[in-house]
Amino acid sequence: MNALNLGFGGDRTEHVLWRLQNGAIDGIAPKVAVLLICTNNTGQRFDDADDTALAIKTILAELQQRLPQTKVLLLAILPMKLLPDNNHRKLNVDINRRIAKLADGKRVFFLDMGKAYVDDKGVLNTRLMPDRLHLSTEGFQLWAKAMAPLLNRLMQ
């Protein structure tokens, strides 16, 4: 798909925003930008859901301003930690509820693939996320497969 990956390990919303404002996307005009962010905001600092959702909204606004013809596929924060009652997991679910509302179906599209990574009781599949945070090769393959139908449609 001729993708450009601008994500870095340890990224938080403020890092992404800084890069967007300081040339990372200057001179490009992609059909689609995929945005998956905040695991480090919630996992490292346990940032508030309102603050995190506002940071994502700010990133989206920056993308829309700098890439006016680009559609954005906003991905829900994937489940982290083993059990569904974990505070980090609950926080991410709360953030996902908030950011889902940022999708307008015209320029911003939301996709939550989280259910593909847990069993029917909400327990994380450690084959897909061995350290309960980072995806395995199989986890990335599932991610690509789950994202492909919507991404392909947006690329048209």
C-alpha positions as CSV (number, residue, x, y, z in Angstrom):
1,M,0.0,0.0,0.0
2,N,3.1,2.2,-0.1
3,A,2.7,3.1,3.6
4,L,4.7,5.5,5.6
5,N,5.0,4.6,9.3
6,L,5.4,7.6,11.5
7,G,5.0,5.7,14.8
8,F,7.8,5.2,17.3
9,G,8.1,3.1,20.3
10,G,7.1,5.0,23.4
11,D,5.1,7.6,21.5
12,R,2.4,9.5,23.4
13,T,0.0,12.0,21.9
14,E,2.2,15.0,22.5
15,H,5.0,13.4,20.5
16,V,2.7,12.7,17.5
17,L,1.3,16.3,17.7
18,W,4.8,17.8,17.8
19,R,5.9,15.7,14.7
20,L,2.8,16.7,12.8
21,Q,3.4,20.4,13.6
22,N,7.1,20.2,12.7
23,G,7.3,18.7,9.3
24,A,6.6,15.0,9.5
25,I,3.8,15.2,7.0
26,D,4.8,18.2,5.0
27,G,4.8,17.6,1.3
28,I,2.8,14.4,1.3
29,A,-0.9,13.8,0.4
30,P,-1.9,10.3,1.3
31,K,-5.4,9.0,0.6
32,V,-5.7,7.6,4.1
33,A,-3.9,8.1,7.4
34,V,-4.2,5.4,10.1
35,L,-4.0,6.6,13.7
36,L,-3.5,4.3,16.6
37,I,-2.3,6.1,19.7
38,C,-2.6,6.3,23.5
39,T,-1.4,3.0,24.8
40,N,1.6,4.8,26.2
41,N,-0.5,7.7,27.5
42,T,-2.6,5.3,29.6
43,G,-0.1,2.6,30.2
44,Q,2.8,4.8,31.3
45,R,1.1,7.7,33.0
46,F,-2.6,6.6,33.4
47,D,-3.7,9.8,31.7
48,D,-7.3,10.9,32.3
49,A,-9.9,9.7,29.7
50,D,-11.1,13.3,29.0
51,D,-7.5,14.6,28.5
52,T,-6.5,11.6,26.3
53,A,-9.7,12.0,24.1
54,L,-9.0,15.7,23.8
55,A,-5.4,15.0,22.7
56,I,-6.7,12.6,20.0
57,K,-9.2,15.2,18.9
58,T,-6.3,17.7,18.6
59,I,-4.3,15.3,16.5
60,L,-7.2,14.7,14.2
61,A,-7.7,18.5,13.8
62,E,-4.0,18.9,12.9
63,L,-4.2,16.0,10.4
64,Q,-7.3,17.6,8.8
65,Q,-5.7,21.0,8.6
66,R,-2.5,19.8,7.1
67,L,-3.9,17.0,4.9
68,P,-7.3,18.3,3.8
69,Q,-7.9,15.6,1.2
70,T,-6.8,12.7,3.5
71,K,-9.3,10.4,5.2
72,V,-8.3,9.3,8.7
73,L,-8.9,5.8,10.0
74,L,-8.9,6.2,13.7
75,L,-8.3,2.9,15.5
76,A,-9.6,2.1,19.0
77,I,-6.9,1.5,21.6
78,L,-6.4,-2.3,21.7
79,P,-7.0,-4.2,24.9
80,M,-4.0,-4.4,27.2
81,K,-3.4,-6.4,30.3
82,L,-4.8,-9.9,30.8
83,L,-8.2,-9.4,32.4
84,P,-11.1,-7.1,31.5
85,D,-11.4,-5.7,35.0
86,N,-7.9,-4.2,34.9
87,N,-7.9,-0.5,35.5
88,H,-5.8,0.2,32.4
89,R,-8.2,-1.8,30.3
90,K,-11.2,0.0,31.7
91,L,-9.6,3.4,31.0
92,N,-8.9,2.4,27.4
93,V,-12.5,1.3,27.0
94,D,-13.6,4.6,28.3
95,I,-11.4,6.5,25.9
96,N,-12.5,4.3,23.0
97,R,-16.2,5.3,23.8
98,R,-15.2,8.9,23.6
99,I,-13.1,8.8,20.5
100,A,-15.6,6.7,18.6
101,K,-17.8,9.9,18.6
102,L,-15.0,11.8,16.7
103,A,-15.8,9.8,13.5
104,D,-18.0,11.6,11.1
105,G,-18.1,8.9,8.3
106,K,-16.8,11.4,5.8
107,R,-13.2,12.2,6.7
108,V,-12.8,10.4,10.0
109,F,-13.7,6.7,10.4
110,F,-13.5,4.6,13.6
111,L,-12.6,1.0,13.9
112,D,-12.5,-1.0,17.1
113,M,-10.8,-4.4,16.6
114,G,-10.4,-5.1,20.3
115,K,-12.8,-8.1,20.4
116,A,-10.6,-10.0,18.1
117,Y,-7.9,-10.0,20.7
118,V,-9.9,-11.3,23.7
119,D,-12.0,-14.4,24.3
120,D,-15.8,-14.4,25.1
121,K,-15.0,-13.5,28.8
122,G,-12.8,-10.6,27.8
123,V,-9.5,-12.3,28.7
124,L,-6.6,-11.2,26.4
125,N,-5.3,-13.8,24.0
126,T,-1.6,-14.0,25.0
127,R,-0.8,-15.8,21.7
128,L,-1.7,-12.5,20.0
129,M,-0.1,-10.3,22.7
130,P,2.5,-12.3,24.6
131,D,3.5,-9.5,26.9
132,R,-0.1,-8.3,27.3
133,L,0.7,-5.1,25.3
134,H,2.7,-5.7,22.1
135,L,1.4,-7.7,19.2
136,S,3.0,-10.9,18.1
137,T,3.4,-11.6,14.4
138,E,0.0,-13.4,14.5
139,G,-1.5,-10.4,16.3
140,F,-0.2,-8.1,13.5
141,Q,-1.6,-10.4,10.9
142,L,-5.0,-10.3,12.6
143,W,-4.8,-6.5,12.8
144,A,-4.1,-6.2,9.1
145,K,-6.9,-8.7,8.2
146,A,-9.4,-6.8,10.5
147,M,-8.5,-3.4,9.1
148,A,-8.3,-4.4,5.4
149,P,-12.0,-4.2,4.3
150,L,-12.4,-0.6,5.6
151,L,-8.9,0.5,4.6
152,N,-9.4,-0.8,1.1
153,R,-12.7,1.0,0.8
154,L,-11.2,4.3,2.0
155,M,-8.3,3.9,-0.5
156,Q,-10.7,4.1,-3.4
